[in-house]
Amino acid sequence: MTNDIETGAINQPKCWSCGGAIAAGDVYCRHCGAKLSRDENLTGNGADKRPTKHIHARLESIEKLLLKTVLGVVALLILVGWIVLQLHHFGR
């Protein structure tokens, strides 16, 4: 005797990031939004495989976004400081 529920779950493709079920034609995971690649990212046996190159790329993009945010805040503070200094110096 075989359990049909378990065999169906084993053959269902899963996302490499969150492990959620995905359809055959999906390019992005419906649950977490991770980009799917047919050869590397999907697991057909339910195992949780996480390619380190994809995780590294995601962390690198987060670091770039954080750096841009910090630089933008610093530039904004410099601009506001310059305006306050000019108002103080020349009076209003």
C-alpha positions in Angstrom: 0.0 0.0 0.0 1.2 3.5 -0.8 0.0 6.8 0.6 -1.1 9.0 -2.4 -1.0 12.2 -0.3 2.7 11.7 0.4 3.7 10.9 -3.2 1.8 13.9 -4.4 3.6 16.1 -2.0 7.0 14.7 -3.0 6.5 15.5 -6.7 5.2 19.0 -6.1 7.9 21.6 -7.0 8.9 23.9 -4.1 10.5 27.3 -3.9 14.2 27.3 -2.9 13.7 30.2 -0.5 10.5 29.6 1.4 9.6 26.1 0.5 6.2 27.1 -0.7 4.4 25.2 -3.5 4.8 26.7 -7.0 3.3 26.1 -10.4 5.3 24.8 -13.4 5.3 28.2 -15.3 6.1 30.5 -12.4 9.1 32.8 -12.7 8.8 34.2 -9.2 7.5 32.6 -6.0 4.0 33.5 -5.2 4.7 33.4 -1.4 8.0 35.2 -1.0 8.8 36.7 -4.4 12.1 35.0 -4.9 13.2 34.5 -8.5 12.9 30.9 -9.6 15.3 29.1 -12.0 14.2 25.7 -13.3 17.6 24.0 -12.9 18.9 25.3 -9.5 16.2 26.8 -7.4 13.5 24.2 -7.4 13.4 21.2 -5.2 11.1 18.3 -6.2 11.6 16.2 -3.1 10.7 18.8 -0.5 14.2 19.3 0.8 15.2 22.8 1.7 18.1 23.6 -0.7 19.4 27.2 -0.6 22.1 28.0 -3.2 24.6 30.3 -1.5 25.2 32.4 -4.6 21.6 33.5 -4.6 21.6 34.3 -0.9 24.8 36.2 -1.4 23.3 38.2 -4.3 20.3 39.1 -2.2 22.4 40.2 0.7 24.6 42.2 -1.6 21.6 44.1 -3.0 20.4 44.8 0.5 23.8 46.2 1.4 23.8 48.4 -1.7 20.3 49.7 -0.8 21.3 50.4 2.8 24.4 52.3 1.6 22.4 54.4 -0.8 19.9 55.2 2.0 22.6 56.2 4.5 24.3 58.4 1.9 21.0 60.1 1.0 20.3 60.8 4.7 23.8 62.2 5.2 23.4 64.5 2.1 20.0 65.6 3.3 21.4 66.5 6.8 24.3 68.4 5.2 21.8 70.4 3.1 19.6 71.2 6.0 22.6 72.1 8.1 23.8 74.5 5.4 20.4 76.2 5.2 20.2 76.6 9.0 23.8 78.0 9.1 22.9 80.5 6.4 19.7 81.5 8.2 21.7 82.0 11.4 24.5 83.8 9.8 22.5 86.3 7.7 19.6 86.5 10.1 16.0 86.5 9.2 
